[in-house]
Amino acid sequence: MSRKKRKHSQFAQDGVVDQGESTRNSGLASTLAHLQAQPQNHKPKAEDSDSDNWTIIGKGGKKRKTNNYPALIYADLHKQQSSIKINDLRTLVLYCIAHGTSPEWVSIRHHYGVKKAVVLFVPGLEKGMFDGSVALESIGNPEQDVELSDETVPPAEEGGPQHVPSSVDVQAETPIIHSPTTSPDDYLPVRLAPETLPNPLKPLAECFDYLWPVKAPGDDKFSKLFSPLHAMLNAPIPKSQEQKEAEKARKGAKPVNNQQWENKRTPINLFVLSKEELQESEYVLHPVWFDTESQTATEKKRRKYSKQSPEHGWLDTHVTKLEDADVPAQGVQQGTISAGCTVLAMDCEMCKTKEDGMALTRISLVGWDGEVVMDELVKPDYPITDYLTPFSGITAEKLDPVTTTLADIQKHLLEILTPRTILVGHSLESDLHALKLTHPFIVDTSVLYQHPRGPPLKSSLKWLAQKYLNREIQKGHGTLGHDSVEDSRACLDLVKMKCEKGPEWGNSASSTETIFKRLSRTPQAGSAPVADGGQGKTGAIVDHGSPGKNFGHMATFSIGCNTDAEVVEGIKRAVLGDPDGALISGGGVDFTWARMRELEALRGWSNNHRYDIIQMDHVLEGNGKSEPSSSELAAKVASTVSHIRDVRASLPPCTLLVVYTGTGDPRELARLQQMQRTYKREYKVKKWDELSVKWTDTEEQAMKQACKKARQGLGFVTIT
């Protein structure tokens, strides 16, 4: 094969950018982008010779047409072998606006031209809506099977965003489901065409070229589904080879490095779990959290069905309304982190009984000053079948002389726990369940200090104490058992540290960082490096409710909304800025993350579906929430798609727009997981014939299939 020097015209036909840019951020995807920018045999048209878009390149007066507008390029040469993941979408965002590494699944031509990025989280959409397996009313032609089109998208206007076609258009003709095993149709992008979509989805074809299968984070082996929110907004910090080797050599949790940390004192009441966080962690909710009579009645019915009502020995602390916890400003010493509240750290030890399952055998309460307020052994009401001594430290000899009962402890706690008392602990839902007690104001260190991989995973108290307190606790684990006073103090010290350091402390800062933190270290275009006093990039979160906690606290701006329509307006405000500069100055922020939740709520996809159940007999047979009718679903889908279209239409040029659904339908997985938890709890204390739930290989395989379905999300990407 002869090696001939290429001519300038050949480079021009390849769409190669100037040499300075081609050597910057180069990689396989970037190279493929330039190679496939135009067909090899393309020749400039005669009328192009006089265009103002031609510039002189190099010696000899050769001309080349330039177009610096950013464009997405999908190439089959990427050799995609599996579905992209949410972190791949995140990589694309960081590549465009934060000098991140280039993605491997798609190429961006002139990525430096992307000025802003908007990521929209829309749970509730699923791929069954696109192939007809989920019925939507008013499909364009009922007799026509929903199939995919290989027709090309009309060419973009001169100087506007462009899509460079490739042979993936041909490969993506087959629908992406109806295959029991993994096939290219399960992970290749699907060309969107209006004539093949149900009416509610048609506007998406006007906004996006492709539908991308996006795999949600999870664990197929253990049938776990992880948080799509954390997967998008948390990014790993690159490590040097020396750091990797040092961590590999060390056993246990690595102590966190806080030498360069800037403290931000935060009162403890800002870390009290919200209603949604309590539900996600499976706490039994105090009645004060329910606003209406219908909600209260539904919760009473649920608690009675679950044997968590007063008839079964459960009590609620004496709190009549949430406002009772407010402390007058004059009653709070300035700068105090206890916020004028009584803070008690609690830990309990349990054993197994035949009737009650896990029963209370010891309770310890520690005050804000670390002094023991209560430390009592408790004799269960029913005979003990297993003392769990290697973990609880409880033995028959210790409990024989004890006369204190659970009722005595409950009576004492009702006197101690006032509306201005905050309970602190680690996974307190288990302790409160053993106590048969509810309290509305909880600070949970398992939620406060996020697991590096995000919910639903939780770090152990032993690991947190080792990492953040550099303290060894539970040394008797597996032999002599735990010390509940020691565990209570560890929880208290972790909360105090969080209050002193600030909300961002403990959010996997050693291995990951939020997109917002990464952006703050990325200088604005034309600005000096941030370390030298330059201005970093900004970000905003737009979400339902009050998004000021967690990621919202780390964003430059957080905008709370009550409806999806308000979310759209919030996005416009974040991207374009306030006209009067009241909060967000003109020009807006560089990165916006937003979430629409109305479709998710209609379909019962939220994590709170356990608390929406009205007919309790359906818990083991279905999700307990009636499926919306086809017309209701179609109307809500049409409304959601209309909102997406409005967002796209409002974005300024050169803005990257990413829409992702997060997951597929998670309801069947949640139902089976609840069945499994019930089975495991009953199996410890009941005979097989007495179990209300039987868990066999059939249910196990069904849960694996449900997990696979729940991890089938969707994504849409475009540049305006």
VOGU-3710 file (C-alpha; in Angstrom, 3 decimals, decimal comma):
1> msrkkrkhsq> 0,000/0,000/0,000  1,553/3,246/-1,129  1,799/6,115/1,294  1,026/9,405/-0,386  0,978/12,774/1,226  -2,569/14,041/1,581  -3,597/17,245/-0,109  -5,097/20,235/1,645  -8,375/19,660/-0,145  -8,613/16,185/1,359
11> faqdgvvdqg> -8,234/17,593/4,842  -10,928/20,123/4,035  -13,298/17,393/2,917  -12,767/15,550/6,193  -13,972/18,548/8,139  -10,787/18,726/10,211  -10,558/21,818/12,410  -7,493/23,965/12,752  -4,394/22,285/14,075  -4,434/24,020/17,426
21> estrnsglas> -7,868/22,627/18,231  -7,308/19,184/16,776  -4,547/18,489/19,238  -6,637/19,598/22,158  -8,950/17,067/23,846  -8,146/14,583/21,086  -9,380/11,015/21,397  -11,013/8,204/19,451  -14,467/9,801/19,520  -13,105/13,205/18,490
31> tlahlqaqpq> -11,112/11,667/15,640  -14,174/9,768/14,410  -16,148/12,990/14,536  -13,739/14,683/12,127  -13,488/11,637/9,865  -17,250/11,385/9,493  -18,015/15,087/9,350  -18,470/14,857/5,534  -18,377/12,038/2,994  -14,953/11,325/1,563
41> nhkpkaedsd> -16,072/11,990/-2,003  -17,721/15,307/-1,180  -16,796/18,152/-3,472  -17,545/21,816/-2,847  -20,357/23,187/-4,932  -19,572/25,921/-7,403  -21,754/28,419/-5,596  -19,777/27,836/-2,408  -16,631/29,350/-3,881  -17,831/32,884/-3,324
51> sdnwtiigkg> -19,190/32,294/0,170  -17,999/34,430/3,023  -17,591/31,214/5,075  -14,472/30,214/3,169  -11,120/31,083/4,729  -7,520/30,838/3,618  -5,724/27,854/5,184  -1,929/27,481/4,990  0,206/28,228/2,007  -0,872/27,923/-1,623
61> gkkrktnnyp> -4,150/29,774/-1,189  -6,277/26,611/-0,629  -9,780/27,362/0,565  -11,814/25,483/3,153  -15,320/26,057/4,409  -15,513/26,581/8,144  -18,478/26,224/10,463  -17,694/26,477/14,139  -21,207/25,654/15,307  -21,149/22,630/17,668
71> aliyadlhkq> -22,803/19,467/16,413  -23,453/15,951/17,680  -22,159/13,099/15,529  -23,333/9,526/15,984  -21,010/7,047/14,294  -21,275/3,282/14,059  -17,475/3,237/14,187  -17,756/3,847/17,919  -18,386/0,103/18,126  -21,007/0,453/20,845
81> qssikindlr> -21,585/-2,898/22,541  -23,952/-1,991/25,355  -26,395/0,656/26,503  -24,972/3,960/27,563  -25,314/4,793/31,262  -26,313/7,933/33,095  -22,673/8,619/33,898  -22,036/8,658/30,133  -24,548/11,496/29,834  -22,756/13,229/32,687
91> tlvlyciahg> -19,426/12,766/30,893  -20,904/14,454/27,814  -21,999/17,441/29,895  -18,617/17,809/31,590  -16,804/17,464/28,255  -18,778/20,341/26,790  -18,672/22,837/29,656  -16,020/21,725/32,157  -13,031/20,471/30,115  -13,827/16,841/30,920
101> tspewvsirh> -12,752/13,776/28,993  -14,446/13,112/25,665  -17,308/10,579/25,587  -16,873/7,354/23,640  -20,486/6,837/22,567  -20,975/10,091/20,680  -18,760/12,769/19,178  -19,070/16,516/19,478  -17,773/18,639/16,655  -16,532/22,005/17,931
111> hygvkkavvl> -17,492/21,120/21,495  -15,804/24,278/22,702  -18,694/26,164/21,085  -21,200/24,804/23,620  -21,971/27,721/25,940  -24,493/26,215/28,362  -25,915/22,840/29,380  -29,386/21,920/30,623  -30,148/18,464/32,030  -33,826/17,598/32,479
121> fvpglekgmf> -34,850/14,588/34,597  -38,291/13,293/33,517  -39,218/10,047/35,326  -42,374/8,384/34,052  -41,512/8,115/30,367  -40,548/4,612/29,247  -39,656/2,897/26,024  -42,932/0,960/25,922  -44,637/4,225/25,033  -42,544/4,442/21,879
131> dgsvalesig> -43,182/0,924/20,587  -46,830/0,621/21,586  -46,532/-1,853/24,461  -47,728/0,932/26,795  -50,945/2,175/25,233  -51,358/5,875/24,638  -54,557/7,270/23,187  -54,717/8,757/19,711  -51,990/6,913/17,848  -51,669/8,411/14,390
141> npeqdvelsd> -52,717/5,307/12,405  -54,140/2,410/14,447  -53,555/-0,042/11,629  -49,926/0,885/11,279  -47,465/-0,950/13,481  -45,171/1,399/15,338  -41,874/1,060/13,581  -38,830/3,194/13,169  -37,920/5,343/10,200  -34,642/5,766/8,418
151> etvppaeegg> -35,710/9,044/6,883  -33,280/11,822/7,432  -34,014/14,900/9,467  -34,480/18,027/7,343  -31,224/19,933/6,989  -30,524/22,595/9,576  -30,489/26,233/8,691  -27,236/27,789/7,592  -25,060/28,427/10,607  -27,405/26,514/12,903
161> pqhvpssvdv> -26,989/23,170/14,681  -26,275/20,273/12,386  -26,606/16,525/12,552  -24,079/14,508/10,587  -25,691/11,256/9,387  -23,841/7,973/9,504  -24,495/4,288/8,975  -25,984/4,041/12,474  -29,152/5,440/10,888  -29,535/2,183/9,013
171> qaetpiihsp> -28,644/-0,006/11,981  -31,188/1,722/14,235  -34,244/0,760/12,164  -35,279/-2,165/14,358  -37,447/-1,536/17,442  -35,518/-1,705/20,684  -37,619/-4,249/22,566  -39,407/-7,591/22,159  -36,106/-9,447/22,578  -35,570/-11,703/25,616
181> ttspddylpv> -31,807/-11,445/25,353  -29,439/-8,585/24,784  -29,218/-7,587/21,136  -28,025/-4,480/19,279  -31,625/-3,286/19,255  -31,439/-3,026/23,049  -28,651/-0,483/23,103  -28,341/1,243/19,709  -29,978/4,660/19,342  -33,384/4,754/17,677
191> rlapetlpnp> -34,226/7,276/14,986  -37,307/9,338/15,905  -39,865/10,062/13,183  -43,218/11,780/13,852  -45,254/9,407/11,694  -44,223/6,398/13,791  -44,960/7,890/17,199  -48,204/8,169/19,179  -49,642/11,678/19,050  -48,549/12,644/22,581
201> lkplaecfdy> -44,918/11,867/21,691  -44,745/13,402/18,218  -43,240/16,720/19,384  -40,171/14,853/20,625  -39,240/14,089/17,013  -39,165/17,843/16,384  -36,751/18,358/19,281  -34,444/15,337/19,048  -33,023/13,096/16,337  -32,573/9,948/18,406
211> lwpvkapgdd> -33,922/8,046/21,366  -31,055/6,512/23,368  -31,517/3,481/25,636  -29,869/4,533/28,929  -29,150/1,955/31,624  -29,977/3,119/35,134  -27,455/2,523/37,950  -28,030/-0,649/39,903  -26,872/-4,150/40,771  -28,362/-7,014/38,760
221> kfsklfsplh> -26,867/-9,644/41,069  -28,722/-8,355/44,131  -31,616/-6,767/42,194  -30,880/-3,260/43,426  -31,735/0,032/41,762  -29,566/3,029/42,636  -30,295/6,743/42,485  -30,353/8,231/38,954  -30,119/11,689/40,522  -26,808/10,925/42,255
231> amlnapipks> -25,487/9,190/39,143  -25,932/12,406/37,168  -24,868/15,004/39,726  -21,923/13,172/41,334  -18,712/12,658/39,378  -15,561/10,773/40,448  -12,422/12,765/41,092  -9,527/11,510/38,944  -6,753/9,925/41,012  -3,078/9,580/40,324
241> qeqkeaekar> -1,437/6,169/40,182  0,319/6,877/43,485  -2,994/7,592/45,192  -4,510/4,380/43,871  -1,582/2,292/45,124  -1,635/3,969/48,537  -5,351/3,310/48,987  -4,957/-0,287/47,869  -2,294/-0,865/50,511  -4,460/0,527/53,348
251> kgakpvnnqq> -7,094/-1,625/55,031  -10,417/-0,201/56,118  -11,808/3,256/55,476  -9,315/5,941/54,626  -9,520/8,938/57,010  -10,886/11,982/55,244  -8,440/14,790/54,471  -9,832/18,057/55,838  -6,717/20,206/55,768  -8,081/22,493/53,029
261> wenkrtpinl> -11,706/22,369/54,133  -13,512/25,628/54,803  -16,012/25,227/57,642  -19,571/26,465/57,273  -21,423/26,206/60,583  -24,964/24,951/60,063  -27,694/24,548/62,717  -28,814/20,980/63,318  -32,473/21,661/62,485  -31,507/22,004/58,810
271> fvlskeelqe> -30,478/18,326/58,821  -33,820/17,013/60,115  -35,196/14,493/57,630  -38,038/15,641/55,420  -41,216/13,630/54,951  -39,909/12,235/51,669  -36,564/11,248/53,221  -38,338/9,520/56,108  -40,474/7,573/53,659  -37,501/6,558/51,522
281> seyvlhpvwf> -35,757/5,229/54,653  -38,942/3,331/55,657  -39,705/5,218/58,851  -43,226/4,948/60,212  -44,476/8,524/59,863  -45,764/10,541/62,779  -49,376/11,764/62,196  -48,178/15,377/62,186  -46,730/14,853/58,681  -50,184/14,402/57,113
291> dtesqtatek> -51,977/17,609/56,135  -55,477/16,469/55,225  -58,064/14,237/56,851  -57,989/11,840/53,902  -54,207/11,431/54,165  -54,492/10,859/57,907  -57,249/8,272/57,419  -55,244/6,455/54,748  -52,170/6,352/56,977  -54,221/5,011/59,896
301> krrkyskqsp> -55,524/2,240/57,664  -51,996/1,461/56,466  -50,613/1,336/59,998  -53,446/-0,884/61,178  -52,828/-3,287/58,313  -49,072/-3,296/59,061  -49,691/-3,806/62,813  -48,186/-0,415/63,618  -51,261/1,144/65,227  -52,037/1,855/68,917
311> ehgwldthvt> -53,971/-1,417/68,941  -50,616/-3,165/68,468  -48,771/-1,187/71,119  -47,490/1,713/68,963  -47,396/5,271/70,327  -46,779/8,717/68,830  -44,911/11,456/70,672  -46,938/14,462/71,806  -46,486/16,730/68,780  -49,624/18,332/67,353
321> kledadvpaq> -48,104/20,406/64,526  -44,701/20,853/62,913  -44,546/24,496/63,932  -44,267/23,425/67,596  -40,605/22,688/66,926  -39,803/26,311/66,062  -37,728/28,102/68,661  -38,124/31,911/68,945  -35,081/33,770/67,642  -34,553/35,465/70,999
331> gvqqgtisag> -34,360/32,057/72,619  -31,442/30,885/70,462  -27,891/31,919/71,217  -26,278/33,397/68,124  -24,019/30,954/66,322  -25,204/27,864/68,220  -25,545/24,737/66,130  -28,123/23,083/68,404  -30,598/25,795/67,338  -32,142/25,927/70,806
341> ctvlamdcem> -33,400/22,347/70,506  -32,895/19,395/72,819  -30,725/16,885/70,974  -30,669/13,244/72,071  -28,625/10,499/70,398  -30,195/7,063/70,635  -29,163/3,494/69,950  -30,968/0,264/70,751  -30,069/-3,404/70,920  -32,536/-6,110/69,986
351> cktkedgmal> -33,036/-9,847/70,222  -35,356/-12,321/68,506  -38,684/-13,436/69,897  -41,192/-15,810/68,384  -44,178/-13,443/68,284  -42,688/-9,963/67,828  -39,646/-10,773/65,709  -36,995/-8,258/66,764  -37,700/-7,052/70,305  -36,044/-4,315/72,370
361> trislvgwdg> -33,527/-5,442/75,004  -31,494/-2,269/75,619  -31,900/1,443/74,971  -29,306/4,190/75,415  -29,851/7,941/75,188  -26,975/10,437/75,187  -27,380/14,207/75,519  -25,708/16,966/73,488  -22,905/17,116/76,071  -22,189/13,401/75,707
371> evvmdelvkp> -23,602/12,477/79,111  -25,837/9,424/79,414  -29,508/10,364/79,816  -30,882/6,811/79,775  -29,298/3,374/79,630  -31,806/0,632/80,392  -32,083/-3,086/79,842  -35,546/-4,180/78,743  -37,219/-7,569/79,101  -39,314/-8,469/76,043
381> dypitdyltp> -42,964/-9,424/76,478  -42,442/-12,767/74,726  -39,881/-15,573/75,180  -36,535/-14,929/73,500  -35,453/-17,378/70,810  -32,071/-15,782/70,041  -30,218/-13,211/72,163  -27,987/-12,211/69,196  -25,155/-11,854/71,714  -22,360/-11,442/69,106
391> fsgitaekld> -24,066/-8,244/67,977  -26,243/-7,044/70,853  -24,009/-8,033/73,756  -27,154/-9,230/75,566  -27,149/-12,530/77,459  -29,705/-14,444/79,502  -27,741/-13,652/82,665  -28,053/-9,919/82,019  -31,815/-10,018/81,386  -32,866/-12,448/84,138
401> pvtttladiq> -33,117/-9,828/86,932  -34,606/-7,132/84,652  -38,223/-6,129/85,235  -38,395/-3,061/82,961  -40,791/-3,580/80,048  -41,295/-1,896/76,706  -44,356/-0,095/78,079  -42,195/1,427/80,843  -39,678/2,690/78,291  -42,417/4,123/76,088
411> khlleiltpr> -43,935/6,011/79,026  -40,549/7,464/79,932  -39,787/8,476/76,337  -43,123/10,259/75,943  -42,069/12,439/78,884  -38,578/13,097/77,473  -39,361/13,642/73,787  -40,968/17,057/73,399  -41,857/18,953/70,183  -38,434/20,607/70,421
421> tilvghsles> -36,499/17,362/70,767  -34,423/16,083/67,848  -33,553/12,394/67,849  -30,146/11,477/66,418  -29,076/7,982/65,419  -27,908/5,636/62,685  -30,736/3,972/60,726  -33,135/4,874/63,525  -36,073/3,323/61,699  -35,028/-0,048/63,161
431> dlhalklthp> -34,700/1,339/66,696  -38,046/3,148/66,559  -39,684/0,027/65,165  -38,413/-1,959/68,150  -39,635/0,831/70,448  -43,001/0,929/68,620  -42,741/4,691/68,606  -42,884/7,542/66,070  -41,326/10,993/66,322  -41,305/13,592/63,523
441> fivdtsvlyq> -37,874/15,162/64,047  -35,074/12,766/63,114  -31,430/13,266/62,117  -30,092/10,014/60,639  -26,345/9,691/60,088  -26,911/6,962/57,484  -28,688/9,615/55,373  -26,562/12,560/56,494  -23,373/10,884/55,270  -24,159/9,533/51,828
451> hprgpplkss> -22,818/6,249/50,597  -20,220/6,822/47,828  -22,546/5,090/45,348  -25,632/6,953/46,506  -29,006/5,666/47,790  -30,324/3,159/48,556  -26,919/2,025/49,833  -25,933/3,181/53,322  -22,576/3,222/55,043  -22,177/1,423/58,371
461> lkwlaqkyln> -21,678/3,413/61,555  -18,376/1,619/62,118  -17,103/2,754/58,705  -18,272/6,338/59,207  -16,609/6,563/62,614  -13,371/5,163/61,214  -13,390/7,513/58,224  -14,569/10,800/59,712  -13,815/10,485/63,437  -10,717/8,299/63,036
471> reiqkghgtl> -12,246/6,203/65,794  -12,603/2,441/66,156  -15,991/1,370/67,498  -17,842/-1,940/67,708  -14,629/-3,832/68,387  -16,709/-6,588/69,912  -18,717/-7,092/66,721  -19,259/-10,816/66,227  -17,968/-11,726/69,700  -18,963/-9,570/72,685
481> ghdsvedsra> -21,437/-7,397/70,798  -21,914/-3,637/70,444  -22,040/-0,958/73,105  -25,145/1,161/72,503  -23,733/4,089/74,510  -20,571/4,058/72,392  -22,647/3,953/69,198  -24,862/6,818/70,410  -21,846/9,012/71,091  -20,370/8,181/67,697
491> cldlvkmkce> -23,620/9,291/66,017  -23,669/12,476/68,075  -20,064/13,329/67,182  -20,739/12,704/63,488  -23,697/15,100/63,612  -21,666/17,732/65,479  -18,931/17,449/62,847  -21,476/17,839/60,075  -22,874/20,955/61,736  -19,397/22,440/62,127
501> kgpewgnsas> -18,144/21,557/58,643  -21,286/22,296/56,664  -23,823/20,442/54,468  -21,258/19,362/51,863  -19,137/17,561/54,447  -19,336/13,793/54,165  -20,918/13,702/50,715  -18,256/11,364/49,305  -15,876/14,300/49,060  -12,815/12,058/49,072
511> stetifkrls> -13,732/10,120/45,931  -16,418/12,113/44,158  -17,530/15,672/43,732  -20,691/17,285/42,494  -21,007/18,771/39,043  -21,461/22,127/40,730  -18,140/21,859/42,517  -16,425/20,815/39,294  -17,951/23,819/37,540  -16,820/26,186/40,285
521> rtpqagsapv> -13,240/25,111/39,528  -13,729/25,629/35,784  -12,950/29,206/34,702  -15,360/31,162/32,578  -14,418/31,609/28,913  -11,686/34,223/28,683  -11,255/34,322/32,471  -8,096/33,604/34,437  -7,846/30,259/36,300  -10,008/30,136/39,403
531> adggqgktga> -6,932/29,582/41,557  -5,585/32,897/40,283  -8,751/34,809/41,074  -10,720/33,973/37,937  -14,473/33,453/37,976  -15,745/29,892/37,982  -18,841/28,613/36,193  -22,224/28,592/37,874  -25,075/26,130/38,207  -28,715/25,925/39,312
541> ivdhgspgkn> -31,200/23,289/40,459  -34,902/23,594/39,597  -37,103/21,051/41,353  -40,422/20,483/43,072  -40,636/21,413/46,729  -37,639/23,014/48,430  -34,485/21,873/46,619  -32,193/23,895/48,890  -30,922/20,767/50,681  -28,276/18,332/49,505
551> fghmatfsig> -27,343/19,100/45,883  -29,436/22,254/45,908  -27,244/23,653/48,650  -24,172/23,087/46,487  -25,630/24,820/43,437  -25,195/28,544/42,930  -28,987/28,927/42,819  -31,898/26,651/43,752  -35,443/27,313/42,548  -38,404/25,562/44,192
561> cntdaevveg> -41,551/24,783/42,208  -44,998/23,274/42,732  -45,856/22,212/39,168  -44,058/21,144/36,005  -45,131/24,409/34,380  -43,280/26,251/37,130  -40,242/24,031/36,471  -40,238/25,214/32,846  -40,335/28,831/33,970  -37,613/28,100/36,514
571> ikravlgdpd> -35,381/26,670/33,784  -35,900/29,773/31,645  -35,059/31,940/34,621  -31,898/29,948/35,402  -30,647/29,846/31,809  -31,512/33,402/30,770  -31,355/35,168/34,135  -33,874/37,489/35,763  -34,801/40,478/33,582  -34,204/42,771/36,541
581> galisgggvd> -31,279/40,728/37,900  -33,155/40,213/41,193  -31,591/36,815/41,942  -29,897/35,534/38,801  -28,036/38,134/36,814  -28,484/38,572/33,079  -26,934/35,798/31,053  -28,017/33,108/33,503  -25,991/30,159/34,753  -23,779/27,770/32,818
591> ftwarmrele> -25,422/24,522/33,974  -29,014/23,788/34,972  -30,428/20,542/36,358  -34,213/20,279/36,630  -36,839/17,635/37,301  -40,457/17,200/36,224  -42,518/15,004/38,541  -46,174/15,129/37,504  -45,977/12,118/35,164  -44,037/10,173/37,793
601> alrgwsnnhr> -46,701/10,987/40,398  -49,572/9,986/38,089  -47,993/6,593/37,418  -46,992/5,974/41,036  -43,294/5,722/40,230  -42,068/7,708/43,204  -40,326/6,103/46,175  -43,339/7,021/48,284  -45,728/4,529/46,706  -45,785/2,464/49,903
611> ydiiqmdhvl> -47,585/5,346/51,587  -50,079/5,823/48,769  -51,609/2,364/49,214  -55,292/2,404/50,127  -56,372/-1,201/49,590  -53,901/-3,103/51,705  -54,895/-6,528/50,418  -53,239/-5,599/47,122  -49,777/-5,153/48,603  -48,750/-8,709/47,846
621> egngksepss> -50,683/-8,950/44,579  -49,943/-5,631/42,927  -48,659/-2,169/43,550  -51,846/-1,119/45,335  -52,276/1,968/43,165  -54,668/1,873/40,237  -53,075/2,406/36,856  -54,234/5,605/35,144  -56,479/5,120/32,125  -55,030/5,358/28,639
631> selaakvast> -56,611/8,776/28,150  -55,295/10,084/31,481  -51,823/8,788/30,735  -51,879/10,174/27,192  -52,953/13,598/28,442  -50,189/13,738/31,047  -47,571/12,476/28,576  -48,680/15,128/26,075  -48,413/17,784/28,773  -44,935/16,602/29,805
641> vshirdvras> -43,697/16,456/26,202  -45,113/19,932/25,622  -43,102/21,177/28,588  -39,957/19,578/27,146  -40,603/21,277/23,824  -41,103/24,620/25,580  -37,791/24,200/27,376  -35,962/23,490/24,133  -37,578/26,432/22,363  -36,525/28,806/25,128
651> lppctllvvy> -32,837/27,850/25,163  -30,280/30,162/23,558  -28,119/28,909/20,658  -25,226/26,552/21,400  -26,914/25,023/24,453  -26,569/21,301/25,149  -29,923/19,802/26,191  -29,997/16,353/27,826  -33,300/14,750/28,825  -33,207/11,467/30,727
661> tgtgdprela> -35,882/9,347/32,399  -33,606/7,798/35,019  -35,262/4,378/35,171  -37,901/2,196/33,633  -40,996/1,155/35,596  -39,756/0,453/39,168  -43,068/-0,545/40,743  -42,875/-4,308/40,269  -39,311/-4,329/41,602  -40,403/-2,322/44,658
671> rlqqmqrtyk> -43,307/-4,698/45,267  -41,108/-7,783/45,099  -38,464/-6,186/47,301  -41,153/-5,480/49,896  -42,272/-9,111/49,674  -38,702/-10,265/50,182  -38,263/-8,028/53,241  -41,485/-9,380/54,719  -40,377/-12,948/54,043  -36,951/-12,441/55,619
681> reykvkkwde> -38,470/-10,820/58,690  -41,052/-13,577/59,197  -38,737/-16,463/58,310  -36,572/-15,683/61,328  -39,387/-16,237/63,800  -42,095/-18,324/62,065  -42,492/-21,770/60,607  -42,838/-22,155/56,854  -46,575/-22,903/57,036  -47,142/-19,740/59,104
691> lsvkwtdtee> -45,467/-17,366/56,665  -47,710/-14,804/54,982  -45,243/-14,671/52,080  -43,403/-17,577/50,464  -40,161/-16,663/48,715  -38,918/-19,254/46,237  -36,745/-19,296/43,145  -39,782/-18,234/41,130  -40,020/-14,947/43,021  -36,254/-14,537/42,907
701> qamkqackka> -36,172/-14,824/39,119  -39,175/-12,528/38,815  -37,348/-9,908/40,871  -34,285/-10,155/38,629  -36,468/-9,582/35,559  -38,201/-6,669/37,295  -34,803/-5,168/38,096  -33,732/-5,538/34,482  -36,872/-3,734/33,335  -36,493/-1,017/35,961
711> rqglgfvtit> -32,968/-0,275/34,741  -34,153/0,413/31,168  -34,215/4,180/31,001  -34,207/6,555/28,049  -32,244/9,610/27,011  -32,475/12,389/24,440  -29,617/14,699/23,470  -29,423/17,733/21,210  -27,651/21,053/20,765  -29,899/24,039/20,126
//
